[in-house]
Amino acid sequence: MSTINEEWKAQLTRRMGPQGLFDVVKRVEREGLFLDWSRSREPFMSFDLNCGIDILCGAPEQTELANTYLGWVRQKIERAKTEPQRWERDGLGGWGNEWKARRWFNFQRGDLFSRCLLGEAFVLEPCHFEALQGCAEEVAALKNSFWDEMSQSALIECALTAAAWGRLDMAQSIIKMRRSFKWTQRYAEWARSLIDQLAALPTGQTVAPDSALVAHFDSLFDEIRHPTLLLRTGEVAREAARRGEDISPTSWPLLRLNLAMLKQRYFLGKPEVAPGMRDLVALVSA
């Protein structure tokens, strides 16, 4: 049976073949990075960031390729910052009236992670927590007709992000919002138990390596950090949802890095994130 690291290497080998990651670079070099910018509804889409993180997980020797994708993220974010009238958070432009808090959080999160992956310090500021809280509240307030597996997963992801960023109080308040997690029951119960047990630890205490909490964390983290295991589609995805086992994050790579950050903070006693995030990448792909 292949290890997770071997699966990552195999996955990136396939993605760097014909019509793969290198061909995307050639297309951008030929057509330009901002070809469709005027028609974009959002200033940040996670595709380039996801690709950069995946490359670091499965082909870490391809540093130049990873940096190319991460560099595109920086260029788009910096350009968006020069167009405040278009991307005004409360206006009718890129943020829009629907999902504007989610879009704002994704923009802030993309800015934060892309900077650190390219070697800058990982500095959490009040704006990041405000954006996270706003996103969680917007998702939790959705009408029942929109409360599907993706919305449920998004709220759980907000709680896990708060925990990874050191705010267990915020994580508990988010995961305990009064909503049903019918389609994501396993994910929700795992996250709720994890967060509550971490919050019960004395301040500054790390989790013992042989504790039941480590086994609990690894029971789902090992599935999430696998490059393809939970990438369900079609009837397979619908059946998983019917069993209450769906996980549909806003970004698989960012969820993996946040869970690695959580593991590093509470299980390994290393709350600081090193510039480049290579320690976190290793926890995902090892």
Secondary structure, 3 states (H helix, E strand, C coil): CCCHHHHHHHHHHHHCCCCCHHHHHHHHHHHCCCCCHHHCCCCCCCHHHHHHHHHHHHCCCCHHHHHHHHHHHHHHHHHHHCCHHHHCCCCCCCCCCCCHHHHHHHHHHHHHHHHHHCCCCCCCCHHHHHHHHHHHHHHHCCCHHHCCHHHHHHHHHHHHHHHHCCCHHHHHHHHCCCCCCCCCHHHHHHHHHHHHHHHCCCCCCCCCCCCHHHHHHHHHHHHHCCCCCCCCCHHHHHHHHHCCCCCCCCCHHHHHHHHHHHHHHHCCCCCCCCCCCHHHHHHHHC
